């Protein structure tokens, strides 16, 4: 069952920009895992296989209205200044299988925000609460079983609008491609869906998906050994032609699944965060 969990955090000391990077978020997550299952934490650390989780960059809490504004679908993926102590922050963890969620259940149930700080670089962090269900003020919190995702997906809706909230890129051969083509997006989602859902999709008509609107730009993330370039923004796709309702339903399922799976490279380090936007047919 996919889970998109929001951890509300408060730093007790400044978090400096050099610790607000993908590899530090990854290390913090592995520390959380190792606190309840050391062997699993070590396995996730050493495994090169596609991992059943994604992470966001650390976000400074925004007010309710900013989430509703059309220019605020993207997230902050780099920090130039320290985050001061006492700042309300949040961090998204998505889990794609029940094994990881089950392992962490005891951690969630035994959180004591006043007694157990976690560490991001030199800063102590307290986890004050965890959100795991839909919130009007927090579009990244949700949980939905794979069967339910499929059952709820439309078999008629031919418009799909995706928000790329943190930089997205795809590996092609030995190089990165930052353009979110239909093949890159939907094959990435299809691969993760087939691996974790237990409901395999075959013969998705990706050739029937056409881009109809885009508002994107590239960004450079410099928190890796070499600079990492990806695109952020919005893109709409339409399913055109004579496509069977079951195929439309599968395509919509993958689009809804994007909230949990992300797309492209380095989703376990804050990249590729993607979610579907609800936009009326006549408002592209």
C-alpha positions as CSV (number, residue, x, y, z in Angstrom):
1,X,0.0,0.0,0.0
2,X,1.5,3.3,-1.0
3,X,1.9,5.8,1.8
4,X,2.9,9.5,1.5
5,X,3.8,10.6,5.0
6,X,4.5,14.1,6.2
7,X,6.9,14.5,9.2
8,X,6.5,17.8,10.9
9,X,9.9,18.8,12.3
10,X,11.4,21.6,14.4
11,X,15.1,22.1,14.5
12,X,16.7,23.0,17.9
13,X,19.8,24.5,16.3
14,X,20.5,26.0,12.9
15,X,20.5,23.7,9.9
16,X,23.3,24.9,7.6
17,X,22.9,24.7,3.8
18,X,25.7,22.1,3.4
19,X,23.5,19.6,5.4
20,X,20.3,20.4,3.4
21,X,21.2,18.1,0.5
22,X,19.9,14.8,-1.0
23,X,22.6,12.6,0.6
24,X,21.9,14.0,4.1
25,X,18.1,13.5,3.7
26,X,18.9,9.9,2.6
27,X,21.2,9.4,5.6
28,X,18.5,10.7,8.0
29,X,16.0,8.2,6.5
30,X,18.4,5.3,6.9
31,X,19.0,6.4,10.5
32,X,15.2,6.2,11.1
33,X,15.0,2.8,9.5
34,X,18.1,1.5,11.5
35,X,16.6,2.7,14.8
36,X,13.9,0.0,14.4
37,X,15.7,-2.6,12.1
38,X,19.4,-2.3,11.8
39,X,19.7,-5.0,9.2
40,X,17.1,-3.4,6.9
41,X,18.9,-0.1,7.3
42,X,22.2,-1.6,6.2
43,X,20.5,-3.4,3.3
44,X,18.9,-0.2,2.0
45,X,22.3,1.5,2.4
46,X,24.2,-1.0,0.3
47,X,21.6,-2.0,-2.2
48,X,21.8,-0.6,-5.7
49,X,18.3,-1.8,-6.6
50,X,15.3,0.4,-7.2
51,X,14.3,1.3,-3.6
52,X,10.7,1.3,-2.3
53,X,10.7,4.8,-0.9
54,X,11.1,8.4,-2.0
55,X,12.2,11.5,0.0
56,X,11.5,15.2,-0.3
57,X,13.9,18.1,0.4
58,X,13.2,19.7,3.8
59,X,10.5,22.3,3.5
60,X,9.8,25.4,5.6
61,X,6.2,25.4,6.6
62,X,4.0,27.6,4.4
63,X,0.5,28.9,5.2
64,X,-2.7,27.4,3.8
65,X,-3.2,29.9,1.0
66,X,0.2,29.5,-0.6
67,X,-0.6,25.8,-1.4
68,X,-3.7,26.9,-3.3
69,X,-1.8,29.5,-5.5
70,X,-1.0,28.1,-8.9
71,X,2.6,29.3,-8.7
72,X,3.3,27.3,-5.5
73,X,3.2,23.8,-6.9
74,X,7.0,23.5,-6.9
75,X,8.9,22.9,-3.7
76,X,12.1,24.3,-2.3
77,X,14.9,22.0,-3.3
78,X,18.0,24.1,-2.3
79,X,18.7,26.4,0.6
80,X,21.1,29.3,0.5
81,X,20.8,30.3,4.1
82,X,20.6,28.3,7.4
83,X,17.2,27.3,8.7
84,X,16.9,29.0,12.1
85,X,16.1,27.0,15.3
86,X,12.4,26.8,16.1
87,X,11.3,27.0,12.4
88,X,8.4,24.8,11.6
89,X,9.5,22.4,8.8
90,X,8.1,19.4,7.1
91,X,9.6,16.4,5.2
92,X,7.8,14.0,3.0
93,X,8.6,10.2,3.0
94,X,6.7,8.0,0.6
95,X,6.7,4.2,1.0
96,X,5.8,1.9,-1.8
97,X,5.4,-1.4,0.0
98,X,3.9,-2.6,3.3
99,X,7.2,-4.1,4.5
100,X,8.8,-0.7,5.0
101,X,5.6,0.8,6.5
102,X,5.3,-2.1,8.9
103,X,8.9,-1.8,10.0
104,X,8.4,1.9,10.8
105,X,5.1,1.6,12.6
106,X,6.7,1.1,15.9
107,X,8.8,4.1,15.3
108,X,5.8,6.3,14.6
109,X,3.9,4.9,17.7
110,X,6.8,5.5,20.0
111,X,7.8,9.0,19.0
112,X,8.5,11.3,21.9
113,X,9.3,14.7,20.5
114,X,10.7,16.0,23.8
115,X,13.1,13.2,24.4
116,X,14.5,11.8,21.2
117,X,16.1,14.3,18.8
118,X,17.2,13.2,15.3
119,X,20.2,14.7,13.5
120,X,20.6,16.5,10.2
121,X,24.2,17.4,10.0
122,X,25.0,19.2,13.3
123,X,21.4,20.1,14.0
124,X,19.1,18.4,16.4
125,X,15.5,17.8,15.0
126,X,12.4,16.9,16.9
127,X,9.6,15.1,15.0
128,X,6.5,16.8,16.4
129,X,3.8,15.0,14.4
130,X,3.2,12.7,11.4
131,X,0.4,13.1,8.8
132,X,-0.6,10.1,6.8
133,X,-4.0,11.0,5.5
134,X,-5.3,13.7,3.0
135,X,-5.2,17.3,4.4
136,X,-6.6,20.4,2.8
137,X,-3.5,22.3,3.8
138,X,-1.0,19.6,2.8
139,X,-1.4,18.1,-0.7
140,X,1.5,15.7,-0.2
141,X,-0.1,13.6,2.6
142,X,-2.1,10.6,1.5
143,X,-2.4,6.8,1.6
144,X,-4.2,4.5,-0.8
145,X,-4.0,0.8,-1.6
146,X,-2.9,-0.3,-5.0
147,X,-6.3,-1.9,-5.7
148,X,-8.1,1.2,-4.6
149,X,-5.9,3.4,-6.7
150,X,-6.9,1.3,-9.7
151,X,-10.6,1.1,-8.8
152,X,-10.8,4.9,-8.3
153,X,-9.0,5.8,-11.6
154,X,-11.2,7.1,-14.4
155,X,-11.7,5.1,-17.6
156,X,-12.8,8.3,-19.4
157,X,-10.6,11.2,-18.3
158,X,-8.2,11.9,-21.2
159,X,-6.5,14.9,-19.6
160,X,-3.5,14.4,-17.3
161,X,-1.7,17.4,-15.7
162,X,1.4,16.7,-13.7
163,X,3.4,19.0,-11.5
164,X,7.1,18.4,-11.3
165,X,7.8,19.9,-7.9
166,X,11.5,19.1,-7.6
167,X,13.9,18.7,-10.5
168,X,13.2,15.7,-12.7
169,X,15.6,14.0,-15.0
170,X,15.9,10.5,-16.7
171,X,18.8,8.3,-17.4
172,X,19.2,7.3,-21.0
173,X,22.2,5.2,-21.8
174,X,25.1,6.9,-20.0
175,X,23.6,10.4,-20.0
176,X,20.8,12.4,-18.4
177,X,17.8,13.7,-20.3
178,X,15.8,16.5,-18.6
179,X,12.9,16.6,-21.0
180,X,9.8,14.8,-19.5
181,X,8.7,12.9,-22.7
182,X,5.7,10.7,-22.5
183,X,8.0,7.6,-22.7
184,X,10.2,8.8,-19.9
185,X,7.3,9.7,-17.6
186,X,5.0,6.8,-18.1
187,X,7.6,4.1,-18.4
188,X,9.1,5.3,-15.1
189,X,5.7,5.1,-13.4
190,X,4.9,1.8,-15.1
191,X,8.1,0.2,-14.0
192,X,7.5,1.1,-10.3
193,X,3.8,0.2,-10.5
194,X,4.5,-3.3,-11.9
195,X,7.3,-3.9,-9.3
196,X,5.3,-3.0,-6.2
197,X,1.5,-3.2,-6.9
198,X,0.9,-6.8,-7.7
199,X,-1.4,-5.6,-10.5
200,X,0.7,-5.8,-13.6
201,X,-0.1,-3.5,-16.5
202,X,0.9,-4.7,-20.0
203,X,0.7,-3.0,-23.4
204,X,0.0,0.5,-22.1
205,X,-0.6,2.6,-25.3
206,X,2.0,5.3,-24.5
207,X,2.0,6.2,-28.2
208,X,-1.5,7.6,-27.7
209,X,-0.4,10.1,-25.0
210,X,0.4,13.6,-26.4
211,X,1.7,16.7,-24.6
212,X,-0.8,19.5,-24.9
213,X,0.6,22.2,-22.5
214,X,3.8,22.8,-20.6
215,X,5.2,25.5,-18.4
216,X,8.7,24.3,-17.3
217,X,12.2,25.4,-16.9
218,X,15.5,23.8,-15.9
219,X,17.2,24.1,-12.5
220,X,20.7,23.1,-11.4
221,X,21.2,21.2,-8.1
222,X,24.7,21.4,-7.0
223,X,24.6,19.1,-3.9
224,X,26.1,16.1,-5.7
225,X,29.7,15.4,-6.7
226,X,28.8,16.9,-10.1
227,X,26.0,19.3,-10.9
228,X,22.6,17.8,-11.5
229,X,20.2,19.4,-14.0
230,X,16.5,18.7,-14.0
231,X,13.2,20.4,-15.0
232,X,10.5,21.7,-12.8
233,X,7.0,23.0,-13.6
234,X,3.8,21.7,-15.1
235,X,2.9,19.6,-18.1
236,X,-0.4,18.4,-19.5
237,X,-0.9,15.3,-21.6
238,X,-3.9,14.1,-23.6
239,X,-4.9,10.6,-24.5
240,X,-5.9,10.8,-28.2
241,X,-7.4,8.4,-30.6
242,X,-9.3,5.2,-30.3
243,X,-8.1,4.0,-26.9
244,X,-10.0,1.3,-24.9
245,X,-11.5,2.4,-21.6
246,X,-9.3,-0.1,-19.7
247,X,-6.2,1.4,-21.2
248,X,-7.4,4.9,-20.2
249,X,-8.0,3.6,-16.7
250,X,-4.5,2.2,-16.5
251,X,-2.9,5.5,-17.7
252,X,-5.0,7.5,-15.1
253,X,-3.9,5.0,-12.4
254,X,-0.2,5.6,-13.2
255,X,-0.8,9.4,-13.1
256,X,-2.4,9.1,-9.7
257,X,0.4,6.8,-8.5
258,X,3.0,9.6,-9.3
259,X,2.3,11.2,-5.9
260,X,3.9,8.2,-4.2
261,X,6.4,6.9,-6.8
262,X,7.9,10.1,-8.2
263,X,9.5,9.9,-11.5
264,X,13.0,9.7,-12.9
265,X,16.3,9.7,-11.1
266,X,17.4,10.2,-7.5
267,X,13.9,10.1,-6.0
268,X,15.4,8.7,-2.8
269,X,17.4,12.0,-2.5
270,X,14.6,14.5,-3.0
271,X,14.4,14.7,-6.8
272,X,11.5,13.8,-9.1
273,X,8.7,14.7,-6.8
274,X,5.6,14.6,-8.9
275,X,1.9,14.8,-8.4
276,X,-1.2,15.1,-10.5
277,X,-3.1,18.4,-10.5
278,X,-6.9,18.6,-10.8
279,X,-7.4,21.0,-13.7
280,X,-10.7,21.3,-15.6
281,X,-10.7,20.2,-19.3
282,X,-11.3,23.7,-20.5
283,X,-8.6,25.3,-18.4
284,X,-5.3,24.2,-20.0
